[in-house]
Amino acid sequence: MSDLKVVAEPGRQDILITRTFDAPRELVWRALTEPALQARWFGLDETSTEVEPTEVRTGTPWRVVEKTGNGETFAFRGVHHDVQRPERIVRTFEFEGMPGHVSLETLTLEEADGRTEYRVVALFQSVQDRDGMVASGMESGMAQSFDKLEKLLPSLG
Amino acid sequence: MSDLKVVAEPGRQDILITRTFDAPRELVWRALTEPALQARWFGLDETSTEVEPTEVRTGTPWRVVEKTGNGETFAFRGVHHDVQRPERIVRTFEFEGMPGHVSLETLTLEEADGRTEYRVVALFQSVQDRDGMVASGMESGMAQSFDKLEKLLPSLG
């Protein structure tokens, strides 16, 4: 069972996303940061994902491309502001289809009793940008991605 | 005369900073992005500034260190998310003395009649972070910096 929560309080510029994974933090970290693993869970069920080769560390850029069966592509990019393995990543995020709308994401991973809490605060340049992201179907896309991630984790143990 | 404005509306997570410089945009861009020039205006009047060698382009890190006469140092760092010469920079910003409090800055430069409007929107992870930055004396520090920048610009023409 997924305990995904997406909280967007009225009038604020941020979204809080939490989800627990039944795996140690080290495995969740690997699945989030190794490009070959990230490509296996990130994105909608019906798309394929390419993660550009990236060393996830402070000061590096990142880019991910989703491709649909129709040949459409959706690309996302940003830079890693701060990376503290295996517990914290601060990075920027931009959907290339809406250039100029940049968000700042802070990810933290906390482990307790062999389970890991994934927590992201995503901060937007305006309430409108934030509300637009919520309205885009982000939550169902994330639910699909995280369910794939949950299934991938046991194979990494 | 400086027309510096620093606007922090109650309850929001951002600060809007505007200031006009009596110089073409290309010169303002150079003063903002060339490390040797930035070191001449950034910071308080009584400090010296070192700007680490940086190529200001999408995906690169940056770091600036201010030193007081007492030997204290104050360092700031981040990454360039997007750089569009000579009009726009999106970057992250963190004061190393308060690690983990990261802001996202969007700079735009617009030229009209040979003068350039500098505009920054700085976005904070919380209203408290934003209010803390305002209370830190940011505005008087920026006023000093920008006055030095204004004086520097004619020598670049």
Interface residues (C-beta under 8 A of the other chain):
Chain A: G11 R12 Q13 D14 T58 G59 T60 P61 G78 V79 H80 H81 D82 V90 T92 E94 G100 V102 S103 L104 T106 V121 L123 F124 Q125
Chain B: G11 R12 Q13 D14 T58 G59 T60 P61 G78 V79 H80 H81 D82 V90 T92 E94 G100 V102 S103 L104 T106 V121 L123 F124 Q125
